[in-house]
Amino acid sequence: MDLRTVPVAWLDVILAFTLLEWLALAMRRRYSGRGLDLADLSFGLVPGLLLMLALRLAAPAEVPPGVFLCCAAAGVFHAWDFVRRSRCADRAATLSAAAP
């Protein structure tokens, strides 16, 4: 490894984090009823997970740091989107529960 590359094992960390994220958000929904339902959650995570898995399977032992910057940026925008959609789902659930 030199300063222009990063071990591909970091992609494994990102993949594991994504799976833990799915589990945590699914459990939150199950126990609190808040957030996205399982279908929305899964369909929101699976495309990115599969793209990261494809990158991982195609990657050499070391990859350019730009790859990880792109993964990090995608993660930030993904999190922002999930927070936004979860808040909308929570508001809709609150409104439907309050309706007569």
KAQUI-V251180 format. One record per pair of residues at least 6 apart in sequence whose C-alpha atoms are under 7 Angstrom apart, sorted by the first residue. I is the first residue (numbers start at 1). J is the second residue. If there is no record, write none. Layout:
BEGIN
i: <I I>
j: <J J>
END
This chain:
BEGIN
i: <4 4 5 5 5 5 6 6 6 6 7 7 7 8 8 8 8 11 15 15 26 28 29 29 29 34 35 35 35 35 36 36>
j: <64 65 62 63 64 65 62 63 64 65 61 62 63 59 61 62 63 56 49 52 38 34 35 36 37 90 86 87 89 90 86 89>
END
